[in-house]
Amino acid sequence: MELSEIRTRIDAVDDQLLKLFLERMELAEEVAAYKNEHHLPILNKQREREILAKVTAKAGDKERYAYHLYSTLFELARSRQAELVDLPTRVAERVEKSLAAGGPVFPQTGLVACQGVEGANSQVACDRLLPRGSILYVKTFDAVVSAVESGLCRFGVLPIENSSNGSVRAVYSLLQQHQLSVVRSTRLCIRHELLAMPGVKLEDITEIYSHQQAIGQCARFLSSLSGVRVIPCGNTAEAAKLVAESGSRHAAAISSHPCAALYGLECVSDKIQDSENNYTRFFCVAKDPVIYAGANRISLILSFENKPGALYEILSKLAALDINMTKLESCPVAGSDFEFVFFLELEASVQDPSVLAMLEEMERSCAEFVFLGNYAEV
């Protein structure tokens, strides 16, 4: 048989498949109406297993492909049912409030809480996120959250991940515990330098201060030094300030170039970070849920039953709607055996009804579901 003839037959089969697929989806809508009327859950895992067992038994040596085809059909049917079933969810309520509270333009002013001192990377992020904002410096990430939760500050800025050193787990933990809303994010290129008092040489240095993340981002350089004590502190700008105020000719700080001028220090070495492609992302958080125009990223924290296929069930929902996932990271739950929470970021908007329906279905099926926000990155 010629290739053209085979393709003609494939086209005919595709026409039949499409007709049957549309008929199946219409039946799924009828199922949704029944479940809605009788207050039944969307997911019926037992029936899905029965159908998969029957299909794979009939599929012969193509049972693997039949299994994945029907798994995808189930996911599409559930996604459609989720759009139609009227079951209240926390995420739908939060999204409704967020959209109502938002506006066409992100604010350019307001009091913003920032961990550190003048010259910190968080301060640079604050200026980028709120160009005409006023900054309140605090000592810890917890204090940033408290300032926003109490209403003292309209916004807070927190580092969330670094391209070289991974996520800032302490911040994710705070976002998991507190009902703050991520309203915007930004990404900064980070350049670390070793700063010391004027005239100090590398061989004079016996102590180096910096933030734990910066220490991790300069691990190779630090491991090449001998007889030098590395001391973590609040952030890189605080480290520079500490060295300047001490006046010690044996102390140095891993900090930024602007901090050298700010605190009267000199650069001893500017080739100290492990990677030139070193970026840190920052979240801007607010007390109340808000979604502004142009929001195209969604951040979530999830946990679910520890069983085979549990993560696949989540990822298949994204695949069914052609949603791009830009972040997936697991974090062990403290005090448990082999239990994890997952940090997810998606390129999507809750203004798409199918996306909101998917989030609602995630909330129903996950043991823990935290919708951090829908926002734009600048």
N, C-alpha and C positions, 0 to 999 in steps of 0.2 A: 504493500500500500504506500502511495506517495505521501510525503509530509503534508502537502496541501490537503489531502483527503483526511488525514488524521486530525489536522487542525479544524477542519469543517465539522468533524464528529465531536471534537472537544467543545466547539462553539455551541453545538446543539445541546450537549450535556450541561454546559454552563447556563444556558437559558432555562433548562429544567431545574437546575440547582437553585437559581435565583428565584424562580417561581415558588419552589418548595420552601426556600429560606424565608421569603416574605410571608408565606402562609404560616410557617412555624412561629414567626415573630408576632403575627396577629393572634395566634393561639396563646402565646405568652402574655399578650395584653389582656386576653380574657381571663387567664389565670390570675393576673395582677388585680383585676376587678373583683374576682372571687375572694382573693386573700385580703383585699382591702375591706370588703364587706364583712368578712368573718374574722378579721384581726389576726391573720396568720402570718408567720415570718416568711420572708422572701426565700431564704435558703432552705432547701429540703435535701440534705446531703444523702439521706438513705435512698431516695428515688434516683438521684444522680448516679450513685454507685451501682444501682440495679441496671440502669440503662447502659452505663459504661461496661459492666460485666457482659451484658447481652451483645453489645456492639463488638467488643474485642473478641468474643467467642466466635462471631460470624465472620470476622475480618481476615482470618487466616494469617498469612505471613505479613499482612499489612496492619496488624492489630495496633502497633505503636502509632501509626499515622491516624488510624480511626480514633484512637483514644484522644489524641491531641485535637483532632477536628471537633469531636463532641464536647470536649472540655471547653473549647473556645465558644461553641454554640451556647453552652450553659452560661458562660460568663456574659455573653452578649444579651441573652434573654434576661438574666438577673439585672444587668445594667438598665435595660429598658423597663423592667418591672419596678426598679428602684425609683425611676422618674415618675411612675404612675401611682405607686402605693403611698397612701397618706398616713405615714406613721411619724409622729413628732420626734425630732432628734435635737440634741443640744447644738450640734454644729449648724443646723439650719437656722436655729434661733440666733446663734452668734453671728452668722453671716448676714442675716437680715438686719440686725442692729448695726453691724459694721458698715454695711452699704449705706444705711440711713444716716450714719454719723459722718461719713466721708464727704469729700467734695471734689471739684474738678482739679484743684491745685493743692499740692502738699505745702503745709505751712513753712515759711522761711524764718520765722521768729519763734521765741519761746524759751523758757528756762529748761536746760537740759543737764541731767546728772551724768558725770563722767568720772571714771575711776582714774586717779593719778594726779599729776600736777601739770603745769604749763610745759608744753613740749612733748607730752606723751602722744603716742600714736592715736589713742582714743580721742585726744583733743583735735587732732587733724581730721579724724573722721567726723567729729561733731561739726567742725567748720564746713565740711563738705555737705553734710546732711542738712544742716540748718545754718546757711551762710550769715544770717543776721541774728542768730540765737545768742543767749547768754549762758555761760557755763558755770555749773556748780561742781567743784571738785570734791570727791569723796575718796575714802581710803580703800574700799573693797567693792567687789561686784555685788555683794549682799546689800551694801549701802546704796548702790545705784537703784536696785530693785525697791528698797524701802522708800527712797526719795520719790520714786514714781508712784508706788502704791499708796503712799500717804497723801498724794496730791501736791507735795512740795514742789515737784518738778513736772512739767508737762510731758517731757520725754526723758529717756535714758539711752545711753549708747554703750553697747557691750561687744567685745570681740567674741566671735563665734567659731572661727576656724582659721588655720594657717595652712598654706599650700605645702609647707615643708614639715610641719609638726602636728598636723591633724586638728581635730576639733577641740575646743575649750570645753571639756566635759563639765567643769564646775558651772559654766553659764547655762549649758543645756539642762543641768540638774535644777537650777534656779527657775528656768522657764517651765520645767515640768511641774514644779511645786507651786508656782504662783501664776495667777490668771492675768498675765500681761499679754498684750497684742503686739506682734511684730508689724510695724507700719512702713518700714523702709530698710534698705540695706545698702552698703557701699563696700568697695574693695580697694585697699591701699597697697601700693608696692612698697615693701619694707626694705630699707638699707641700713644694716647695722655697722657701727664703727666702734673701735676701742678708744675711749676718751680718758684723758688723765690731765693732771695739772700741767701748765706750760713747762716745757723742758724735760719732762719725764720720758725715759726710754723704756722699751719693752722689758729689758732685763732688770729694771728697777721694781717692777710690779710684782707684788706677792698676794694681792687680793683683788678679785674682780666681782663687781656687783651687777646684777641685772634681774629682769623678770624671768621666771622659769621657762616661759615659751621662748624667749630670746636666747637663753642658755642652750636650750635644745636645738635651736636653729643655727647655733655656732659650735656644735659639738666637736667637729673635726679640729677646728682651730684651738679650742680649749684643751683637747686631749694632747695636742702637740706641745703644750707648756708643761714645765716641770716646777714643782715647788710653789705652785700658785693655788690659792684657796678660792673656790667659786661660791659666792654667797647670794642666794635668791633674795629678792626684795619685791616691793609692790608693783613697779613697772620700770621701764627703761629710763623715763625722764626722772623718776624719783632716784634711780641709781646715779644719774649724772649730778643731780642736786646734792645727793649725799656725799659724793666724792669731792665736789666743789666746796661744800661747807666744812668738810673734814680738813682740807688743806694738805692731806697726806700725799707724799711723793711715792708711796708704795701701793696706792689704791687706784683702781681704774673702773670704768663702767662700760658695759655694752649698751650703747644708746644710739641716737640718731645724729646726723650732721647738724640740724638746727639746734639741738641741745648743747652742742659745743659752744656756739656763739651765745646762747641764752644763759649758760652757767659759767662762762669764762674758762672753758677747757680746750685742749688741743687734741687732734686726732693722732693717735699713736699708730694705728693700722686701720685701713678701710677695706681689707680683704679678709674678712673673718667669718662671713656666713657661708653655710654649706652650699646653698643654691642661690644663683642670681635671680632665678624665677621664684621670688619669695613674696607672697601676697597674704594679707590678712583681711578677712571679711568681718564687718561689723553690722550688728542689728541695731536699729532704732526702735525702741519699745515705748508703748503708751499704756496707761492704766485701763482705759476702756477700749473695746474692740472697734477698730476703724479700718476701713478699706478706701483708699483714695483712687481716683481715676488713673488708669494705666497699670494697675496691679496685674502682674503676669507671673508671679512666683508664689508658690504655696509651700509652707513649712509645716511638718507634722512630726509628732512623736507617737510611736505605736508599740504595743506589745500584744502578743497573741499566744495561743496555746502552743506548747512545745511539742509539735508532732510533724511527721513527714508531710511536706506539701503546704505547710501553713504560709510560708513566705511566698511560695508560688501563687497561692490564691490571691494574695495582695497584688503581686506584680502582674498577674493576668488581667486584673481590673484595669490597670494602666495600659497594657497592650491592647485591650479590646477598644479603648477610646483613643488610641494613638497618642498617648500623653508621654512626653519625654521626662525621664527622671534624671535629675542632675546630681543627686546625692543619695546614697544609701549607706548608712553606717550603723553597726551594731555596738551596743555597750552593755556589758554584764550588769545585772541587777545585784546590788550589794546585799549580801546575806542569803543569796539563793544559789542553788546548784544548776548551772547551765541554763539560766533564764536570762533573756536579753530584752532590752528596748531598742528600737530602731529609729534613727533620725532620717527622715525623708525630705527631699526637696523636689518639687515638680514645676515644670513650665506649664502653667495653666491658670485659668481665672474662674472664680466661683460664679461669675456672671453667665457662664456657660451652664445651662441646666443639667446637662449630662455629667459635668464635673461635680456639681453640688450633689447630685444623686449618688455618684460614686463615693463621695466623702461620707454621706449618710450611711451607705451600705458598709463602709469601713468601720464607722462608729458602732454599728449594730453587731459586727462580726469580731471586733477586736476586744481583748480583755481591757486594754487601756487605749484611749484615743485622745490625743491633745492636738487641737487645731491652733497652731501658733499664729497664723495670719496669712493673708494674701496681700502682696506688696510688690513694689517695683524696686529694682536695684539701680543705683546711680553710680 
